[in-house]
Amino acid sequence: YLANYFLGASFIILSVSNILIKRGLSDIKVIRIPSLAFMLVIAATSFLIIPRMDYLRETALLDGMPVMLSPFASYFLILNNLILLLLAAQIFYSSLIAWRLSKTQLT
């Protein structure tokens, strides 16, 4: 559920920034691309990779073994590392958005 909240928050940030840009506040243009990238990373993580990992885990458990001892272990490990990389990207983009928003507030 947390990913859905983050996705909704990033959609709100992108929508509000587009409204403010149309009203003439052009300093907000710097958060468009990071917020769009943030949305894409969250969507890829929550709707593509995590359901696939859950499927691999359930399939391995139906065969009577944990996922790391199943034939899918290497694929699961790749997906797990990809999740960690995308989590780092989420942290980076959210920090970049916060930094750029605080920078526009100071000027």
The first five atom37 places (N, CA, C, CB, O) and aatype in JSON, in Angstrom:
{
  "aatype": [18, 10, 0, 2, 18, 13, 10, 7, 0, 15, 13, 9, 9, 10, 15, 19, 15, 2, 9, 10, 9, 11, 1, 7, 10, 15, 3, 9, 11, 19, 9, 1, 9, 14, 15, 10, 0, 13, 12, 10, 19, 9, 0, 0, 16, 15, 13, 10, 9, 9, 14, 1, 12, 3, 18, 10, 1, 6, 16, 0, 10, 10, 3, 7, 12, 14, 19, 12, 10, 15, 14, 13, 0, 15, 18, 13, 10, 9, 10, 2, 2, 10, 9, 10, 10, 10, 10, 0, 0, 5, 9, 13, 18, 15, 15, 10, 9, 0, 17, 1, 10, 15, 11, 16, 5, 10, 16],
  "atom_mask": [
    [1, 1, 1, 1, 1],
    [1, 1, 1, 1, 1],
    [1, 1, 1, 1, 1],
    [1, 1, 1, 1, 1],
    [1, 1, 1, 1, 1],
    [1, 1, 1, 1, 1],
    [1, 1, 1, 1, 1],
    [1, 1, 1, 0, 1],
    [1, 1, 1, 1, 1],
    [1, 1, 1, 1, 1],
    [1, 1, 1, 1, 1],
    [1, 1, 1, 1, 1],
    [1, 1, 1, 1, 1],
    [1, 1, 1, 1, 1],
    [1, 1, 1, 1, 1],
    [1, 1, 1, 1, 1],
    [1, 1, 1, 1, 1],
    [1, 1, 1, 1, 1],
    [1, 1, 1, 1, 1],
    [1, 1, 1, 1, 1],
    [1, 1, 1, 1, 1],
    [1, 1, 1, 1, 1],
    [1, 1, 1, 1, 1],
    [1, 1, 1, 0, 1],
    [1, 1, 1, 1, 1],
    [1, 1, 1, 1, 1],
    [1, 1, 1, 1, 1],
    [1, 1, 1, 1, 1],
    [1, 1, 1, 1, 1],
    [1, 1, 1, 1, 1],
    [1, 1, 1, 1, 1],
    [1, 1, 1, 1, 1],
    [1, 1, 1, 1, 1],
    [1, 1, 1, 1, 1],
    [1, 1, 1, 1, 1],
    [1, 1, 1, 1, 1],
    [1, 1, 1, 1, 1],
    [1, 1, 1, 1, 1],
    [1, 1, 1, 1, 1],
    [1, 1, 1, 1, 1],
    [1, 1, 1, 1, 1],
    [1, 1, 1, 1, 1],
    [1, 1, 1, 1, 1],
    [1, 1, 1, 1, 1],
    [1, 1, 1, 1, 1],
    [1, 1, 1, 1, 1],
    [1, 1, 1, 1, 1],
    [1, 1, 1, 1, 1],
    [1, 1, 1, 1, 1],
    [1, 1, 1, 1, 1],
    [1, 1, 1, 1, 1],
    [1, 1, 1, 1, 1],
    [1, 1, 1, 1, 1],
    [1, 1, 1, 1, 1],
    [1, 1, 1, 1, 1],
    [1, 1, 1, 1, 1],
    [1, 1, 1, 1, 1],
    [1, 1, 1, 1, 1],
    [1, 1, 1, 1, 1],
    [1, 1, 1, 1, 1],
    [1, 1, 1, 1, 1],
    [1, 1, 1, 1, 1],
    [1, 1, 1, 1, 1],
    [1, 1, 1, 0, 1],
    [1, 1, 1, 1, 1],
    [1, 1, 1, 1, 1],
    [1, 1, 1, 1, 1],
    [1, 1, 1, 1, 1],
    [1, 1, 1, 1, 1],
    [1, 1, 1, 1, 1],
    [1, 1, 1, 1, 1],
    [1, 1, 1, 1, 1],
    [1, 1, 1, 1, 1],
    [1, 1, 1, 1, 1],
    [1, 1, 1, 1, 1],
    [1, 1, 1, 1, 1],
    [1, 1, 1, 1, 1],
    [1, 1, 1, 1, 1],
    [1, 1, 1, 1, 1],
    [1, 1, 1, 1, 1],
    [1, 1, 1, 1, 1],
    [1, 1, 1, 1, 1],
    [1, 1, 1, 1, 1],
    [1, 1, 1, 1, 1],
    [1, 1, 1, 1, 1],
    [1, 1, 1, 1, 1],
    [1, 1, 1, 1, 1],
    [1, 1, 1, 1, 1],
    [1, 1, 1, 1, 1],
    [1, 1, 1, 1, 1],
    [1, 1, 1, 1, 1],
    [1, 1, 1, 1, 1],
    [1, 1, 1, 1, 1],
    [1, 1, 1, 1, 1],
    [1, 1, 1, 1, 1],
    [1, 1, 1, 1, 1],
    [1, 1, 1, 1, 1],
    [1, 1, 1, 1, 1],
    [1, 1, 1, 1, 1],
    [1, 1, 1, 1, 1],
    [1, 1, 1, 1, 1],
    [1, 1, 1, 1, 1],
    [1, 1, 1, 1, 1],
    [1, 1, 1, 1, 1],
    [1, 1, 1, 1, 1],
    [1, 1, 1, 1, 1],
    [1, 1, 1, 1, 1]
  ],
  "atom_positions": [
    [[0.81, -1.2, 0.0], [0.0, 0.0, 0.0], [0.86, 1.26, 0.0], [-0.93, 0.0, 1.19], [0.44, 2.3, -0.51]],
    [[2.03, 1.16, 0.57], [2.9, 2.33, 0.65], [3.31, 2.83, -0.73], [4.14, 2.0, 1.47], [3.42, 4.03, -0.96]],
    [[3.53, 1.91, -1.66], [3.89, 2.3, -3.02], [2.75, 3.06, -3.69], [4.25, 1.07, -3.86], [2.98, 4.0, -4.45]],
    [[1.51, 2.66, -3.4], [0.38, 3.39, -3.97], [0.29, 4.8, -3.41], [-0.92, 2.63, -3.7], [-0.06, 5.73, -4.13]],
    [[0.6, 4.96, -2.13], [0.62, 6.3, -1.54], [1.71, 7.16, -2.17], [0.82, 6.22, -0.02], [1.48, 8.33, -2.49]],
    [[2.89, 6.58, -2.36], [3.97, 7.33, -3.01], [3.62, 7.69, -4.44], [5.26, 6.52, -2.98], [3.92, 8.79, -4.9]],
    [[2.99, 6.77, -5.14], [2.58, 7.03, -6.52], [1.55, 8.15, -6.57], [2.02, 5.76, -7.16], [1.62, 9.01, -7.44]],
    [[0.61, 8.13, -5.65], [-0.38, 9.2, -5.58], [0.23, 10.54, -5.23], [0.0, 0.0, 0.0], [-0.13, 11.57, -5.8]],
    [[1.17, 10.53, -4.29], [1.84, 11.77, -3.9], [2.66, 12.34, -5.05], [2.73, 11.55, -2.69], [2.66, 13.56, -5.27]],
    [[3.35, 11.49, -5.77], [4.14, 12.0, -6.91], [3.23, 12.5, -8.03], [5.09, 10.91, -7.44], [3.57, 13.45, -8.72]],
    [[2.07, 11.86, -8.21], [1.11, 12.35, -9.2], [0.57, 13.72, -8.8], [-0.05, 11.36, -9.37], [0.41, 14.59, -9.64]],
    [[0.31, 13.9, -7.52], [-0.16, 15.21, -7.03], [0.91, 16.27, -7.22], [-0.57, 15.12, -5.55], [0.61, 17.38, -7.64]],
    [[2.16, 15.93, -6.91], [3.25, 16.89, -7.09], [3.38, 17.27, -8.55], [4.58, 16.29, -6.58], [3.55, 18.45, -8.86]],
    [[3.3, 16.3, -9.46], [3.41, 16.58, -10.88], [2.23, 17.42, -11.37], [3.49, 15.29, -11.68], [2.42, 18.34, -12.17]],
    [[1.04, 17.12, -10.9], [-0.14, 17.87, -11.31], [-0.1, 19.32, -10.81], [-1.41, 17.19, -10.8], [-0.38, 20.25, -11.56]],
    [[0.26, 19.48, -9.55], [0.34, 20.84, -8.99], [1.45, 21.64, -9.67], [0.58, 20.79, -7.47], [1.28, 22.83, -9.94]],
    [[2.57, 21.0, -9.95], [3.65, 21.72, -10.63], [3.23, 22.13, -12.03], [4.92, 20.87, -10.68], [3.59, 23.22, -12.48]],
    [[2.48, 21.29, -12.74], [2.01, 21.67, -14.06], [1.02, 22.83, -14.0], [1.36, 20.49, -14.75], [1.05, 23.71, -14.86]],
    [[0.17, 22.84, -12.99], [-0.77, 23.95, -12.81], [-0.02, 25.24, -12.51], [-1.78, 23.64, -11.69], [-0.34, 26.29, -13.07]],
    [[0.98, 25.17, -11.63], [1.75, 26.36, -11.29], [2.57, 26.86, -12.46], [2.65, 26.08, -10.1], [2.76, 28.07, -12.61]],
    [[3.07, 25.97, -13.28], [3.83, 26.38, -14.47], [2.92, 27.1, -15.45], [4.5, 25.16, -15.16], [3.32, 28.1, -16.05]],
    [[1.69, 26.61, -15.62], [0.74, 27.27, -16.52], [0.33, 28.63, -16.0], [-0.49, 26.4, -16.71], [-0.05, 29.51, -16.78]],
    [[0.41, 28.83, -14.69], [0.05, 30.13, -14.11], [1.23, 31.1, -14.08], [-0.47, 29.94, -12.69], [1.1, 32.22, -13.58]],
    [[2.37, 30.67, -14.62], [3.48, 31.59, -14.77], [4.63, 31.4, -13.8], [0.0, 0.0, 0.0], [5.59, 32.18, -13.84]],
    [[4.59, 30.42, -12.96], [5.68, 30.16, -12.02], [6.65, 29.18, -12.69], [5.14, 29.59, -10.66], [6.54, 27.97, -12.5]],
    [[7.57, 29.72, -13.46], [8.44, 28.86, -14.27], [9.59, 28.23, -13.49], [9.01, 29.66, -15.42], [10.3, 27.38, -14.03]],
    [[9.79, 28.62, -12.23], [10.84, 28.01, -11.42], [10.54, 26.55, -11.08], [11.04, 28.8, -10.13], [11.45, 25.79, -10.74]],
    [[9.29, 26.17, -11.19], [8.87, 24.83, -10.82], [9.18, 23.82, -11.94], [7.38, 24.81, -10.49], [9.04, 22.62, -11.73]],
    [[9.58, 24.28, -13.1], [9.87, 23.37, -14.21], [10.96, 22.37, -13.89], [10.26, 24.17, -15.42], [11.04, 21.31, -14.52]],
    [[11.8, 22.68, -12.93], [12.92, 21.8, -12.61], [12.5, 20.52, -11.89], [13.93, 22.54, -11.76], [13.3, 19.6, -11.77]],
    [[11.26, 20.45, -11.41], [10.84, 19.22, -10.73], [9.98, 18.33, -11.61], [10.07, 19.57, -9.47], [9.57, 17.25, -11.17]],
    [[9.7, 18.74, -12.83], [8.86, 17.92, -13.71], [9.5, 16.57, -14.03], [8.59, 18.67, -15.0], [8.88, 15.53, -13.81]],
    [[10.7, 16.59, -14.53], [11.35, 15.34, -14.95], [11.67, 14.44, -13.76], [12.64, 15.66, -15.71], [11.44, 13.23, -13.85]],
    [[12.19, 14.96, -12.63], [12.4, 14.05, -11.49], [11.1, 13.45, -10.95], [13.1, 14.79, -10.38], [11.09, 12.3, -10.52]],
    [[10.01, 14.21, -10.95], [8.76, 13.65, -10.45], [8.18, 12.62, -11.42], [7.73, 14.76, -10.19], [7.57, 11.64, -10.99]],
    [[8.36, 12.83, -12.71], [7.93, 11.84, -13.69], [8.77, 10.57, -13.58], [8.01, 12.41, -15.11], [8.23, 9.46, -13.64]],
    [[10.07, 10.72, -13.42], [10.94, 9.56, -13.25], [10.61, 8.82, -11.95], [12.42, 10.0, -13.25], [10.65, 7.59, -11.9]],
    [[10.29, 9.58, -10.9], [9.9, 8.99, -9.62], [8.64, 8.14, -9.79], [9.66, 10.1, -8.56], [8.55, 7.04, -9.25]],
    [[7.67, 8.66, -10.54], [6.45, 7.91, -10.8], [6.73, 6.63, -11.58], [5.44, 8.78, -11.55], [6.18, 5.58, -11.27]],
    [[7.58, 6.71, -12.58], [7.89, 5.54, -13.39], [8.63, 4.46, -12.59], [8.72, 5.95, -14.6], [8.37, 3.27, -12.76]],
    [[9.54, 4.88, -11.74], [10.28, 3.93, -10.92], [9.35, 3.23, -9.92], [11.42, 4.63, -10.16], [9.44, 2.02, -9.72]],
    [[8.45, 4.0, -9.32], [7.5, 3.41, -8.38], [6.56, 2.45, -9.1], [6.68, 4.51, -7.68], [6.3, 1.35, -8.6]],
    [[6.07, 2.85, -10.27], [5.15, 1.98, -11.01], [5.84, 0.7, -11.46], [4.6, 2.72, -12.23], [5.25, -0.38, -11.38]],
    [[7.07, 0.79, -11.91], [7.8, -0.41, -12.33], [8.04, -1.34, -11.16], [9.14, -0.03, -12.98], [7.91, -2.56, -11.28]],
    [[8.37, -0.76, -10.03], [8.61, -1.58, -8.85], [7.34, -2.26, -8.35], [9.21, -0.74, -7.74], [7.32, -3.47, -8.12]],
    [[6.27, -1.47, -8.19], [5.08, -2.02, -7.56], [4.23, -2.89, -8.46], [4.25, -0.93, -7.03], [3.59, -3.83, -8.0]],
    [[4.2, -2.57, -9.75], [3.27, -3.27, -10.62], [3.93, -4.28, -11.55], [2.51, -2.29, -11.44], [3.24, -5.1, -12.15]],
    [[5.24, -4.25, -11.67], [5.92, -5.21, -12.54], [6.78, -6.21, -11.78], [6.77, -4.48, -13.54], [6.64, -7.42, -11.95]],
    [[7.65, -5.71, -10.93], [8.67, -6.58, -10.33], [8.16, -7.29, -9.08], [9.9, -5.78, -9.99], [8.36, -8.5, -8.94]],
    [[7.52, -6.57, -8.18], [7.07, -7.19, -6.93], [6.02, -8.29, -7.18], [6.48, -6.12, -6.01], [6.1, -9.34, -6.54]],
    [[5.04, -8.1, -8.07], [4.14, -9.23, -8.35], [4.85, -10.44, -8.94], [3.04, -8.78, -9.29], [4.48, -11.58, -8.66]],
    [[5.87, -10.21, -9.75], [6.63, -11.33, -10.31], [7.39, -12.08, -9.2], [7.61, -10.83, -11.39], [7.45, -13.31, -9.21]],
    [[7.94, -11.34, -8.27], [8.64, -11.98, -7.15], [7.66, -12.77, -6.27], [9.37, -10.91, -6.3], [7.99, -13.86, -5.8]],
    [[6.47, -12.21, -6.06], [5.47, -12.95, -5.29], [5.07, -14.24, -6.0], [4.23, -12.07, -5.06], [4.89, -15.27, -5.36]],
    [[4.94, -14.19, -7.32], [4.61, -15.39, -8.08], [5.71, -16.44, -7.96], [4.39, -15.03, -9.56], [5.43, -17.62, -7.78]],
    [[6.96, -16.01, -8.06], [8.07, -16.96, -7.92], [8.09, -17.58, -6.52], [9.4, -16.26, -8.2], [8.36, -18.77, -6.37]],
    [[7.82, -16.77, -5.51], [7.81, -17.27, -4.13], [6.68, -18.28, -3.93], [7.64, -16.1, -3.14], [6.89, -19.33, -3.33]],
    [[5.49, -17.97, -4.44], [4.37, -18.89, -4.3], [4.59, -20.18, -5.08], [3.08, -18.23, -4.75], [4.24, -21.26, -4.6]],
    [[5.17, -20.08, -6.27], [5.45, -21.27, -7.06], [6.45, -22.18, -6.36], [5.97, -20.88, -8.44], [6.28, -23.4, -6.35]],
    [[7.46, -21.59, -5.79], [8.46, -22.39, -5.08], [7.85, -23.04, -3.84], [9.66, -21.53, -4.69], [8.16, -24.19, -3.53]],
    [[6.99, -22.31, -3.13], [6.36, -22.88, -1.94], [5.39, -24.0, -2.3], [5.63, -21.79, -1.16], [5.23, -24.95, -1.53]],
    [[4.74, -23.9, -3.46], [3.86, -24.99, -3.89], [4.66, -26.25, -4.22], [3.05, -24.55, -5.12], [4.16, -27.36, -4.07]],
    [[5.89, -26.06, -4.65], [6.77, -27.21, -4.91], [7.38, -27.76, -3.63], [7.87, -26.81, -5.88], [8.05, -28.8, -3.66]],
    [[7.17, -27.08, -2.52], [7.64, -27.58, -1.24], [9.02, -27.13, -0.83], [0.0, 0.0, 0.0], [9.68, -27.79, -0.02]],
    [[9.48, -26.03, -1.39], [10.82, -25.55, -1.02], [10.81, -24.03, -0.98], [11.89, -26.06, -2.01], [10.0, -23.39, -1.65]],
    [[11.72, -23.45, -0.2], [11.83, -21.99, -0.21], [12.36, -21.51, -1.56], [12.76, -21.5, 0.93], [12.98, -22.27, -2.31]],
    [[12.11, -20.26, -1.85], [12.45, -19.74, -3.18], [13.96, -19.74, -3.44], [11.9, -18.33, -3.34], [14.38, -19.89, -4.59]],
    [[14.76, -19.58, -2.41], [16.21, -19.55, -2.63], [16.81, -20.93, -2.84], [16.88, -18.89, -1.45], [17.98, -21.05, -3.2]],
    [[16.01, -21.99, -2.62], [16.48, -23.34, -2.91], [15.81, -23.92, -4.16], [16.21, -24.25, -1.72], [16.08, -25.06, -4.54]],
    [[14.95, -23.14, -4.78], [14.24, -23.61, -5.97], [15.06, -23.31, -7.23], [12.84, -22.94, -6.06], [16.08, -22.63, -7.15]],
    [[14.62, -23.81, -8.37], [15.31, -23.49, -9.63], [15.2, -22.0, -10.01], [14.74, -24.34, -10.75], [15.95, -21.52, -10.86]],
    [[14.26, -21.29, -9.37], [14.08, -19.86, -9.67], [14.96, -18.96, -8.82], [12.63, -19.49, -9.46], [14.8, -17.74, -8.86]],
    [[15.88, -19.52, -8.08], [16.66, -18.74, -7.12], [17.49, -17.65, -7.79], [17.58, -19.65, -6.33], [17.56, -16.53, -7.29]],
    [[18.12, -17.97, -8.9], [18.96, -16.95, -9.57], [18.11, -15.82, -10.14], [19.8, -17.6, -10.69], [18.49, -14.66, -10.08]],
    [[16.94, -16.17, -10.7], [16.04, -15.15, -11.24], [15.49, -14.28, -10.12], [14.89, -15.81, -12.02], [15.38, -13.06, -10.26]],
    [[15.14, -14.91, -8.99], [14.65, -14.16, -7.84], [15.72, -13.22, -7.3], [14.18, -15.11, -6.74], [15.41, -12.1, -6.9]],
    [[16.95, -13.67, -7.27], [18.05, -12.83, -6.8], [18.27, -11.63, -7.71], [19.34, -13.66, -6.7], [18.54, -10.52, -7.24]],
    [[18.15, -11.84, -9.02], [18.27, -10.73, -9.96], [17.15, -9.71, -9.73], [18.22, -11.24, -11.43], [17.41, -8.5, -9.7]],
    [[15.93, -10.19, -9.56], [14.82, -9.28, -9.29], [14.98, -8.56, -7.96], [13.5, -10.05, -9.31], [14.63, -7.39, -7.85]],
    [[15.51, -9.25, -6.96], [15.74, -8.63, -5.66], [16.78, -7.51, -5.77], [16.2, -9.68, -4.65], [16.61, -6.44, -5.18]],
    [[17.84, -7.75, -6.51], [18.86, -6.71, -6.71], [18.3, -5.54, -7.52], [20.09, -7.29, -7.41], [18.66, -4.39, -7.28]],
    [[17.44, -5.84, -8.47], [16.81, -4.78, -9.25], [15.89, -3.94, -8.37], [16.02, -5.38, -10.42], [15.82, -2.72, -8.53]],
    [[15.2, -4.58, -7.44], [14.35, -3.85, -6.49], [15.2, -2.91, -5.64], [13.57, -4.82, -5.59], [14.81, -1.77, -5.4]],
    [[16.35, -3.39, -5.18], [17.22, -2.54, -4.37], [17.73, -1.34, -5.17], [18.4, -3.35, -3.84], [17.83, -0.23, -4.65]],
    [[18.05, -1.57, -6.43], [18.49, -0.48, -7.3], [17.37, 0.53, -7.53], [18.98, -1.03, -8.64], [17.61, 1.74, -7.5]],
    [[16.16, 0.05, -7.75], [15.03, 0.96, -7.95], [14.66, 1.68, -6.66], [13.83, 0.19, -8.48], [14.19, 2.81, -6.71]],
    [[14.87, 1.05, -5.52], [14.65, 1.73, -4.25], [15.64, 2.87, -4.07], [14.76, 0.74, -3.07], [15.28, 3.95, -3.59]],
    [[16.88, 2.64, -4.45], [17.88, 3.71, -4.4], [17.5, 4.84, -5.35], [19.29, 3.17, -4.75], [17.7, 6.01, -5.04]],
    [[16.96, 4.49, -6.51], [16.51, 5.52, -7.46], [15.33, 6.31, -6.88], [16.1, 4.89, -8.81], [15.25, 7.52, -7.07]],
    [[14.42, 5.64, -6.18], [13.31, 6.34, -5.53], [13.81, 7.33, -4.49], [12.35, 5.34, -4.89], [13.33, 8.46, -4.41]],
    [[14.77, 6.91, -3.7], [15.34, 7.81, -2.68], [16.03, 8.99, -3.35], [16.34, 7.04, -1.78], [15.9, 10.13, -2.9]],
    [[16.77, 8.72, -4.42], [17.47, 9.79, -5.13], [16.49, 10.8, -5.72], [18.34, 9.21, -6.23], [16.66, 12.0, -5.54]],
    [[15.46, 10.31, -6.43], [14.51, 11.23, -7.06], [13.69, 12.0, -6.04], [13.58, 10.47, -7.99], [13.41, 13.18, -6.25]],
    [[13.3, 11.38, -4.95], [12.55, 12.12, -3.94], [13.42, 13.17, -3.27], [11.98, 11.16, -2.89], [12.95, 14.26, -2.96]],
    [[14.69, 12.85, -3.05], [15.61, 13.85, -2.48], [15.85, 14.98, -3.46], [16.95, 13.19, -2.1], [15.93, 16.15, -3.07]],
    [[15.96, 14.65, -4.74], [16.16, 15.67, -5.76], [14.96, 16.6, -5.86], [16.43, 15.03, -7.12], [15.12, 17.81, -6.01]],
    [[13.77, 16.04, -5.78], [12.55, 16.87, -5.81], [12.51, 17.79, -4.6], [11.28, 15.98, -5.86], [12.23, 18.98, -4.73]],
    [[12.79, 17.25, -3.42], [12.77, 18.07, -2.2], [13.83, 19.15, -2.25], [12.98, 17.2, -0.96], [13.59, 20.29, -1.85]],
    [[15.02, 18.81, -2.76], [16.1, 19.8, -2.84], [15.75, 20.9, -3.82], [17.41, 19.13, -3.25], [15.96, 22.08, -3.53]],
    [[15.2, 20.53, -4.97], [14.85, 21.55, -5.96], [13.69, 22.41, -5.5], [14.52, 20.9, -7.29], [13.64, 23.6, -5.8]],
    [[12.74, 21.83, -4.77], [11.64, 22.64, -4.24], [12.13, 23.59, -3.15], [10.55, 21.74, -3.68], [11.67, 24.73, -3.08]],
    [[13.06, 23.15, -2.31], [13.57, 24.04, -1.28], [14.44, 25.13, -1.9], [14.37, 23.26, -0.24], [14.51, 26.24, -1.38]],
    [[15.09, 24.82, -3.01], [15.91, 25.82, -3.69], [15.04, 26.9, -4.31], [16.78, 25.15, -4.76], [15.41, 28.07, -4.31]],
    [[13.87, 26.52, -4.85], [12.98, 27.53, -5.43], [12.33, 28.36, -4.34], [11.91, 26.88, -6.29], [11.97, 29.51, -4.6]],
    [[12.16, 27.84, -3.13], [11.6, 28.6, -2.05], [12.55, 29.69, -1.57], [11.24, 27.69, -0.91], [12.11, 30.76, -1.15]],
    [[13.84, 29.42, -1.63], [14.8, 30.37, -1.11], [15.0, 31.57, -2.03], [16.12, 29.68, -0.88], [15.38, 32.65, -1.57]],
    [[14.75, 31.38, -3.32], [14.98, 32.49, -4.26], [13.75, 33.35, -4.44], [15.42, 31.97, -5.61], [13.77, 34.32, -5.19]]
  ]
}
